[in-house]
Amino acid sequence: MRSGMDAPKKMENKTSMDINESAEAFINKFKQQLLIQRLESIESYEQMLKRGT
C-alpha cells in the first residue's frame, strides 16, 4: 500500500518540476528580451548623439 501513496506524490513532483522549468524558461526569455531592448535603446541613443539631434 505504501507504493500506492508514493505514485501520486511522484506525479505531483513531476508536474511541479515541469511548472518550475516552464517558469524558469519564461523568466530567462523575458530577461533576454529586456537585455535586447536595452541594447537597442542604447544603440539608438548613440546614433542620435552622432547625428547631433
N, CA, C and O atoms as a printed pandas DataFrame, in Angstrom:
     atom_number atom_name residue_name chain_id  residue_number  x_coord  y_coord  z_coord
0              1         N          MET        A               1    0.814   -1.195    0.000
1              2        CA          MET        A               1    0.000    0.000    0.000
2              3         C          MET        A               1    0.860    1.262    0.000
3              4         O          MET        A               1    0.445    2.298   -0.519
4              5         N          ARG        A               2    2.001    1.178    0.555
5              6        CA          ARG        A               2    2.866    2.353    0.618
6              7         C          ARG        A               2    3.242    2.850   -0.781
7              8         O          ARG        A               2    3.288    4.056   -1.022
8              9         N          SER        A               3    3.510    1.917   -1.703
9             10        CA          SER        A               3    3.878    2.336   -3.049
10            11         C          SER        A               3    2.718    3.050   -3.740
11            12         O          SER        A               3    2.945    3.908   -4.592
12            13         N          GLY        A               4    1.490    2.711   -3.389
13            14        CA          GLY        A               4    0.325    3.400   -3.937
14            15         C          GLY        A               4    0.287    4.848   -3.499
15            16         O          GLY        A               4   -0.185    5.707   -4.244
16            17         N          MET        A               5    0.768    5.129   -2.322
17            18        CA          MET        A               5    0.790    6.501   -1.820
18            19         C          MET        A               5    1.930    7.291   -2.466
19            20         O          MET        A               5    1.834    8.510   -2.611
20            21         N          ASP        A               6    2.999    6.609   -2.851
21            22        CA          ASP        A               6    4.149    7.279   -3.449
22            23         C          ASP        A               6    3.868    7.727   -4.885
23            24         O          ASP        A               6    4.382    8.758   -5.319
24            25         N          ALA        A               7    3.069    6.976   -5.616
25            26        CA          ALA        A               7    2.823    7.288   -7.027
26            27         C          ALA        A               7    2.214    8.676   -7.217
27            28         O          ALA        A               7    2.729    9.434   -8.039
28            29         N          PRO        A               8    1.149    9.053   -6.507
29            30        CA          PRO        A               8    0.607   10.398   -6.711
30            31         C          PRO        A               8    1.620   11.483   -6.341
31            32         O          PRO        A               8    1.654   12.539   -6.972
32            33         N          LYS        A               9    2.427   11.233   -5.343
33            34        CA          LYS        A               9    3.433   12.209   -4.920
34            35         C          LYS        A               9    4.467   12.409   -6.036
35            36         O          LYS        A               9    4.890   13.534   -6.304
36            37         N          LYS        A              10    4.868   11.309   -6.680
37            38        CA          LYS        A              10    5.826   11.412   -7.783
38            39         C          LYS        A              10    5.217   12.194   -8.938
39            40         O          LYS        A              10    5.895   13.009   -9.565
40            41         N          MET        A              11    3.941   11.952   -9.223
41            42        CA          MET        A              11    3.265   12.688  -10.283
42            43         C          MET        A              11    3.220   14.168   -9.933
43            44         O          MET        A              11    3.456   15.023  -10.787
44            45         N          GLU        A              12    2.917   14.464   -8.680
45            46        CA          GLU        A              12    2.842   15.843   -8.221
46            47         C          GLU        A              12    4.207   16.518   -8.350
47            48         O          GLU        A              12    4.297   17.661   -8.797
48            49         N          ASN        A              13    5.257   15.817   -7.962
49            50        CA          ASN        A              13    6.605   16.370   -8.067
50            51         C          ASN        A              13    6.983   16.609   -9.519
51            52         O          ASN        A              13    7.593   17.630   -9.837
52            53         N          LYS        A              14    6.632   15.692  -10.397
53            54        CA          LYS        A              14    6.946   15.850  -11.819
54            55         C          LYS        A              14    6.208   17.060  -12.374
55            56         O          LYS        A              14    6.799   17.858  -13.101
56            57         N          THR        A              15    4.948   17.210  -12.053
57            58        CA          THR        A              15    4.178   18.356  -12.523
58            59         C          THR        A              15    4.772   19.642  -11.981
59            60         O          THR        A              15    4.893   20.635  -12.698
60            61         N          SER        A              16    5.138   19.617  -10.721
61            62        CA          SER        A              16    5.735   20.793  -10.098
62            63         C          SER        A              16    7.055   21.138  -10.773
63            64         O          SER        A              16    7.356   22.311  -10.996
64            65         N          MET        A              17    7.837   20.122  -11.098
65            66        CA          MET        A              17    9.110   20.357  -11.785
66            67         C          MET        A              17    8.863   20.934  -13.173
67            68         O          MET        A              17    9.573   21.844  -13.602
68            69         N          ASP        A              18    7.853   20.409  -13.885
69            70        CA          ASP        A              18    7.531   20.922  -15.211
70            71         C          ASP        A              18    7.130   22.389  -15.137
71            72         O          ASP        A              18    7.554   23.197  -15.963
72            73         N          ILE        A              19    6.316   22.727  -14.150
73            74        CA          ILE        A              19    5.892   24.118  -13.976
74            75         C          ILE        A              19    7.094   24.989  -13.660
75            76         O          ILE        A              19    7.235   26.080  -14.212
76            77         N          ASN        A              20    7.958   24.519  -12.778
77            78        CA          ASN        A              20    9.153   25.288  -12.431
78            79         C          ASN        A              20   10.054   25.500  -13.639
79            80         O          ASN        A              20   10.587   26.590  -13.844
80            81         N          GLU        A              21   10.217   24.456  -14.431
81            82        CA          GLU        A              21   11.051   24.567  -15.629
82            83         C          GLU        A              21   10.442   25.544  -16.620
83            84         O          GLU        A              21   11.152   26.349  -17.224
84            85         N          SER        A              22    9.131   25.473  -16.787
85            86        CA          SER        A              22    8.447   26.391  -17.697
86            87         C          SER        A              22    8.573   27.830  -17.206
87            88         O          SER        A              22    8.828   28.741  -17.993
88            89         N          ALA        A              23    8.396   28.025  -15.918
89            90        CA          ALA        A              23    8.514   29.370  -15.344
90            91         C          ALA        A              23    9.934   29.892  -15.503
91            92         O          ALA        A              23   10.138   31.058  -15.841
92            93         N          GLU        A              24   10.898   29.043  -15.264
93            94        CA          GLU        A              24   12.299   29.444  -15.393
94            95         C          GLU        A              24   12.626   29.815  -16.843
95            96         O          GLU        A              24   13.329   30.794  -17.094
96            97         N          ALA        A              25   12.116   29.032  -17.789
97            98        CA          ALA        A              25   12.352   29.323  -19.208
98            99         C          ALA        A              25   11.700   30.647  -19.585
99           100         O          ALA        A              25   12.290   31.446  -20.312
100          101         N          PHE        A              26   10.483   30.885  -19.093
101          102        CA          PHE        A              26    9.781   32.131  -19.366
102          103         C          PHE        A              26   10.564   33.331  -18.817
103          104         O          PHE        A              26   10.736   34.339  -19.502
104          105         N          ILE        A              27   11.029   33.204  -17.584
105          106        CA          ILE        A              27   11.783   34.286  -16.939
106          107         C          ILE        A              27   13.079   34.563  -17.691
107          108         O          ILE        A              27   13.434   35.720  -17.914
108          109         N          ASN        A              28   13.781   33.509  -18.079
109          110        CA          ASN        A              28   15.037   33.683  -18.821
110          111         C          ASN        A              28   14.801   34.353  -20.172
111          112         O          ASN        A              28   15.574   35.220  -20.582
112          113         N          LYS        A              29   13.736   33.953  -20.861
113          114        CA          LYS        A              29   13.409   34.562  -22.149
114          115         C          LYS        A              29   13.049   36.034  -21.945
115          116         O          LYS        A              29   13.463   36.887  -22.730
116          117         N          PHE        A              30   12.284   36.332  -20.902
117          118        CA          PHE        A              30   11.900   37.697  -20.595
118          119         C          PHE        A              30   13.131   38.561  -20.316
119          120         O          PHE        A              30   13.237   39.679  -20.819
120          121         N          LYS        A              31   14.056   38.039  -19.515
121          122        CA          LYS        A              31   15.288   38.770  -19.208
122          123         C          LYS        A              31   16.098   39.021  -20.473
123          124         O          LYS        A              31   16.665   40.099  -20.651
124          125         N          GLN        A              32   16.149   38.024  -21.350
125          126        CA          GLN        A              32   16.881   38.165  -22.609
126          127         C          GLN        A              32   16.250   39.262  -23.470
127          128         O          GLN        A              32   16.958   40.065  -24.078
128          129         N          GLN        A              33   14.921   39.291  -23.517
129          130        CA          GLN        A              33   14.234   40.319  -24.290
130          131         C          GLN        A              33   14.483   41.707  -23.710
131          132         O          GLN        A              33   14.664   42.669  -24.457
132          133         N          LEU        A              34   14.493   41.817  -22.390
133          134        CA          LEU        A              34   14.796   43.101  -21.757
134          135         C          LEU        A              34   16.202   43.570  -22.112
135          136         O          LEU        A              34   16.420   44.749  -22.395
136          137         N          LEU        A              35   17.147   42.647  -22.096
137          138        CA          LEU        A              35   18.524   42.972  -22.441
138          139         C          LEU        A              35   18.618   43.465  -23.883
139          140         O          LEU        A              35   19.290   44.459  -24.158
140          141         N          ILE        A              36   17.951   42.779  -24.797
141          142        CA          ILE        A              36   17.967   43.172  -26.203
142          143         C          ILE        A              36   17.363   44.566  -26.362
143          144         O          ILE        A              36   17.913   45.405  -27.076
144          145         N          GLN        A              37   16.236   44.813  -25.700
145          146        CA          GLN        A              37   15.605   46.132  -25.784
146          147         C          GLN        A              37   16.523   47.218  -25.230
147          148         O          GLN        A              37   16.608   48.312  -25.788
148          149         N          ARG        A              38   17.192   46.918  -24.156
149          150        CA          ARG        A              38   18.113   47.891  -23.552
150          151         C          ARG        A              38   19.262   48.210  -24.511
151          152         O          ARG        A              38   19.619   49.371  -24.705
152          153         N          LEU        A              39   19.830   47.161  -25.103
153          154        CA          LEU        A              39   20.933   47.367  -26.043
154          155         C          LEU        A              39   20.475   48.167  -27.267
155          156         O          LEU        A              39   21.197   49.040  -27.748
156          157         N          GLU        A              40   19.277   47.867  -27.765
157          158        CA          GLU        A              40   18.741   48.611  -28.903
158          159         C          GLU        A              40   18.512   50.069  -28.525
159          160         O          GLU        A              40   18.760   50.965  -29.333
160          161         N          SER        A              41   18.047   50.311  -27.325
161          162        CA          SER        A              41   17.810   51.671  -26.853
162          163         C          SER        A              41   19.127   52.447  -26.759
163          164         O          SER        A              41   19.202   53.608  -27.162
164          165         N          ILE        A              42   20.148   51.803  -26.230
165          166        CA          ILE        A              42   21.469   52.440  -26.123
166          167         C          ILE        A              42   22.017   52.748  -27.504
167          168         O          ILE        A              42   22.560   53.827  -27.740
168          169         N          GLU        A              43   21.873   51.791  -28.418
169          170        CA          GLU        A              43   22.361   51.991  -29.785
170          171         C          GLU        A              43   21.623   53.155  -30.446
171          172         O          GLU        A              43   22.238   53.982  -31.120
172          173         N          SER        A              44   20.321   53.215  -30.254
173          174        CA          SER        A              44   19.525   54.302  -30.818
174          175         C          SER        A              44   19.956   55.640  -30.239
175          176         O          SER        A              44   20.063   56.626  -30.969
176          177         N          TYR        A              45   20.198   55.683  -28.962
177          178        CA          TYR        A              45   20.639   56.895  -28.288
178          179         C          TYR        A              45   22.003   57.361  -28.824
179          180         O          TYR        A              45   22.218   58.547  -29.072
180          181         N          GLU        A              46   22.903   56.408  -28.992
181          182        CA          GLU        A              46   24.235   56.741  -29.504
182          183         C          GLU        A              46   24.164   57.273  -30.935
183          184         O          GLU        A              46   24.893   58.198  -31.296
184          185         N          GLN        A              47   23.277   56.681  -31.756
185          186        CA          GLN        A              47   23.103   57.161  -33.131
186          187         C          GLN        A              47   22.524   58.580  -33.137
187          188         O          GLN        A              47   22.908   59.407  -33.965
188          189         N          MET        A              48   21.611   58.852  -32.224
189          190        CA          MET        A              48   21.032   60.186  -32.105
190          191         C          MET        A              48   22.115   61.203  -31.747
191          192         O          MET        A              48   22.151   62.303  -32.297
192          193         N          LEU        A              49   22.990   60.826  -30.826
193          194        CA          LEU        A              49   24.071   61.732  -30.425
194          195         C          LEU        A              49   25.021   62.005  -31.583
195          196         O          LEU        A              49   25.506   63.128  -31.728
196          197         N          LYS        A              50   25.296   61.001  -32.408
197          198        CA          LYS        A              50   26.181   61.168  -33.563
198          199         C          LYS        A              50   25.585   62.129  -34.592
199          200         O          LYS        A              50   26.303   62.887  -35.244
200          201         N          ARG        A              51   24.257   62.082  -34.723
201          202        CA          ARG        A              51   23.574   62.989  -35.668
202          203         C          ARG        A              51   23.551   64.425  -35.139
203          204         O          ARG        A              51   23.409   65.379  -35.904
204          205         N          GLY        A              52   23.691   64.558  -33.847
205          206        CA          GLY        A              52   23.667   65.896  -33.252
206          207         C          GLY        A              52   22.266   66.408  -33.016
207          208         O          GLY        A              52   22.067   67.608  -32.825
208          209         N          THR        A              53   21.298   65.520  -33.024
209          210        CA          THR        A              53   19.908   65.913  -32.819
210          211         C          THR        A              53   19.455   65.573  -31.425
211          212         O          THR        A              53   18.306   65.832  -31.070
